Structures are given as structure tokens and as C-alpha cells.
Amino acid sequence: MRFCVRCSLCLAFCAAVCACSVVRKSGKAEKEVPLPRLALSEEAHVPDVNADAIVSDTLMVRDADGKELIIMKAVRDEDGEMVASDAISPSVVLATFRNVAERHGIIDLRFDIRVPAELAGSRLQLRFSPVLYMPDGPERLDGVYITGKEYRAAQLRGYERYERYIGSIVSDSTVFVRYDDLENFLKRNIPELYAFKSDTARISDERWTSAFGVSGQEAVEHYTDHFRKNRNAQKAARKDEMFRRYVKSPIVTEAIRLDTVLVEDSGDVVYSYLQTIHTRPGLRKVDVALEGSVYEEDRKIAEFPSDEKLTFYISSLSGFADTRERYLTRILERRVSENTSCYIEFDSGKAEIDESRGNNPVEMGRIKGNLREILENNHFDLDSVVITAYASPEGSVALNRALALRRAQAASEYFAGFTAAVCDTLCDYPEVNFISREGGENWRMLTRLVESDTLMLQSDREAYMHALETGDPDAREAGLRKLESYPYMRSSLYPRLRVVRFDFHMHRKGMVKDTVHTTIIDSVYMAGVKALQDRDYELALKYLAPYRDFNTAVALTLLDRNRSAMQILETQPESAQTEYMKAILSARFGEDREAVRHYLNACNADRSFVFRGSLDPEIAALVRKYNLNIYDD
């Protein structure tokens, strides 16, 4: 807790210009109370640069034109502050905003909560709650309590009274038993039980029942002072109620950034608040407002409105991203082909197509959809469709190849009819050629199915691979029949081998040459630029890393991968942007001389970088240390 702050740049609400303001009270009456306010913290948070990197009292550098410039080294004043030797009188600028730099994906927001001396009374407690207004909604920060000495003393007295109340509650109910009367009763009516007065043996209550039918437990209940016992139970039940009565204002420890007791109330109070937030896509600025209340004992006597806000504009190196579109040269082929496969189910040994069999409606419907989409496409004309049918290995190879060909022909006739019907609705569509081919027995797919099957044992797979070594396909299939796994393969795997492959051959409409060179936007690169602008740096680097250009260097710098960023920048054409980025990286490396040289080159090439330097902590540190901008008009 500090009671004064030396500020060169401070922000104050317009309402705080007056010494006093009216704040809304939680009742009908109004009370004149000075208004607390937010203010920007002093600019003493620029990171230190490497002061040992330069031995001499002055720093000599050359600008882009080769002209020598002498920069006077900063010295420390009596307060330990680094200032230029040729100091300028400080000035105070009132504003409602500040630019803050994002570094390593985080942003530090620093502001002061200023409380006038009139409000920091010994009998009062001030409860503040800063609120961040983010793009996705408000976010309440940890509170700050400033408690007067008398207010805290009253809190502690309440806790003391409550502790005395808790101490008066009896936890052992046996203290309410009238033992003298109970002992006389047992001595007269249950002497056997009374005889165990000094014995530790355990005796059941039923065994020691008096002649009058009274048990020992009943005797204890009879000689218990129930009035005192019930009164004690009532006190225990009222613990929460009594806590609220005695402790009217509990001491809060959770979700509180600070709770401090003011011993003296003769001066203004300033609490410097630091909140670190993580950057997120689209975050450009953050507003901070102050909400709070003034309490006297348990009564809220005033509250502060949150109409006025501080605004922090987030400065990021992502603003250096080169957003110009990048193009790729692509060779377009006149002829294009696509393929797909489907499982058309046939009756055993048959080649006729049954549209309703098994899953045929789904599979054949999918092929129809593909054909229709191609035929109605505005960019391609369909020239031909090659249909290749495959067979499972049961039976002879010759018969299976003939059967596969008949099935391919049946599929060609079926889909040729469908295509003709679609083409009838299209104007001037050329005839599509359907070509039928047989693929023979589908051993390659059978092997893949066996290797990936989870129900077959490893021994079954090894036996299959051994049988596969037989060169003659008919003899090979005969060997499979001897395996224990053959019935499973025949029923579960063989049907999946009867696949029909469709190869669609097309050409681009209106294209005569076999190849054409064209340029298209590099969508991958532009996605990286978009991620960079959205401040999603990991994603940006994922897209931009292969290009190793200026934008890649920006992404690497934002991720603090500084050496890799500098290596890329060294390969880029010299510009104001590359020089400025080199200045930042050199400053991070502690190379003051190089950092200053690159910064001055950037400023000479583009005067806007003179003002940009104050937004980036690395450059701001150099400017302050060497008073870099005093030569500027």
C-alpha cells in the first residue's frame, strides 16, 4: 500500500476533477462524499535494457546515410531513475486511455485506485471492484477493501462476542444430570447397579431394572435438568443467527486482492492494481471501470457509479503483418478423373442387378448422385465411365473372371440408362461412353481384410498368409477351405470382395489445350495472415512456417522465438518494417548498439516509427535510456 505516487502520465475521470461529488446512497437521503477514481499508474514499468552492453558514456551509431550520430548515455538521478544527461522538463498529460503492449501472449494492465483523504475515514470501509469490459462480456476482478482502524476494531469486537457465545454452549450433555439425586435413587432402588459405581464392567440395562420397572437409562433421563439441556440446544441452533448479529461485517478473505487497515486517515490513498490477461482473437482494447461502496458498520452509506472508464488499447506486433494477397501458379489439366467404389450385391453366380437386394438402394443411389452431380456441373463434361467388377475367389478363376465381366456389363447397362435419362433434361449434352472391365478375383482386398480383422486369431492370419504363398489361385483357394477360419471368411469377408469400381473421366468445359497455367490465391498462406491478425499466433505459425517470409518472422517474434525470427529477417529486403522488427529483437538480445541502429534506420525510412516506439517496451526503454527522439523536429 502506498500513500502517494509520482506520476508523469495519469488518467482521471471527468467527474474526479471536482474535489467532491455526489454519489448515490442506498436510501432516500443523499450524502456528500468525495468520489474515488481510477488513474493510470506511473510509467515506471518499461523493462530494463542491458546497461552493461555499452561501456562508454556515449553511444555512437551511423544512420542509413552513413552519418554519425552521438547518443548521450542516460544517468541515474537522485531517485535512481534513468534519465538522459540533457534532461527535458517533465510534463503531465491527462488522458482517458493508454496504449499497452502485448508480449508473449499476455497483457499487463496497470492502474491506480485513488481514494481522497476525506473518504478514507477511520470508521469507514471502502469496497472496490474493478470491472474489465472485454469483447465477450464484463469480467469482475478481485476486490480491494480499504478498512479504517475503528471499523476493523468493531469487526474484531463482533468476533470476540461471537466467540464468547460459542464458548457458552456445552458440548457434553452429561453435565445436565443431577448426579446426587440419581445416586440416591440407584442406591435405594437398584442396589445391584449402584454396586458397580466403581466398576468398569459393562452391564446391560435390561439386567438392572428396579423392582418398579425403572431402568438405569430411564433413571438418568428422570434426573436430567431438561430445562438447561433444551436451553443449551437452542443456543447451539442459533449459532448462525448470532454470528450475523454480532459480526455485522465479516472479514472477507476470498476473491480479495487487498484488505488493508489504515492507521492514519490524514492523506490520500493510492492502490496500484496490476491485472494480467491473456490475449485472445480479436482483442483490440479493454475498458476498466470502478464499482464500489462505502460502509459504516453494517450500513452501506454510498456507492460509486461506473459510468467513466479507462481504456487500454492493445498494441501488438501483429499489426506489422503484410496483408497483401499471395498467389500460387497452378497448372490446370484439361482431362480430369475421379473414382469411387460401391458394393453391389448379386445372387450367387448371377450377374443380374436387383435394386432392392440388401444395401443396393443406398450404394446404387450414391453412384446415381455422383453421376448427376458431374452431369450438371458447370465446369466439367463427362466423357466416359469405366466400370470394373471384382469377384470373390470361390470357384475357378476362369468362371470368376467371366462372372465379373458380366456383372460389370450389367452395371454399365443400368447406369447408362440412368445417365441417358438425366442427359435428356440437359441441352446439347454429348453421349457418355460406358466401358466394362473385369478385375478378376479380389485377392488383394481379401488380404487387407484378413490383416485388419479383429475376430480372427493371430494363428488364423498366419495360416492364411501361408496358404497365400501358393501360386495357382485355384489351388490357393482349395487350401483355404482346409482352414478352421474358412467358414468365417466365406460368410463375412468374401461378400465384401465383390466390389464395383467406377472411374469417371472428364474434361474442362471450353478448354482446348491439354494444360493451362493460371494463378490462384494461396488460401493456406492467407489463412496464416488471418490467424496473425486475429492474434492466434500458434495457428498462424502452423500455416506460415513453410514460407519463411516477413509474416513468418512476425509470428515467431510474437511467440518469443527470437533467434529464428532474426534469421528470417536477415534474408528479407530492407524496409522500415524489417528494420524496426530487428530493433526489437536486438533489444531483446541485449544488443543496444544494433537495436538503436536499426530503430534509427526505421525512423529515417518512415517517420511514423518515431511515434510507434513508445508503444513497444523494448524500444521505449531505448528511447528513455538514450533520449533517442530529442533530435527529431
Buried (B, 14 or more C-beta within 10 A) or exposed (E): EEEEBEBEBBBBBEBBEEEEBEBEBEEEEEEEBBBBBBBBBBBEEBEEBBEEBBEEEEBEBEEBEEEEBEBBBBEEEEEEEBBBEEEEEEEEEEEBBBBBBBBEBEBBBBBBBBBBBEBBBBBBBBBBBBBBBBEEEEEEBBBBBBBBBBBBBBBEEBBEBBEEBEEEBBEEEEEBBBEEEBEEBBEEBBEEBBEBEEEEEEEEEEEBBBEEEBBBEEBBEBBBEEEEBEEBBEBEEEEEEBBEEBBBBEBEEEEBBBBEBBEEBEEBBBBBBEBEBEBEEEBEBBBBBBBBBBBBBEEEBBBBBBEBBBBBEBBBBBEBBEEEEBEEEEEBEEEBEEEEBBBBBBEEEEBEBEEEEEEBEEBBEEBBEBBEEBBEEEEBBBBBBBBBBBBBBBBEBEEBBBBBBBBBBBBBEBBBEBBEEBBEEEEEBEEBEBEBBBBBBBBEBBBEBBEEBEEBEEEBBEBBEEBBEBEEBBEBBEBBEEBEBBEBBBEBBBBEBBBBBBBBBBBBEEBEEEEEEEEEEBEBBBBBBBBBBBBBBEBBBBBBEEBBBBBBBBBBBBBEBBEBBBEBBEEBEEBBBBBBBBBBBBBBBEBBBBBBBBBBBBBBBBEEBBEBBBBBBBBBBBBBBBBBBEEEE
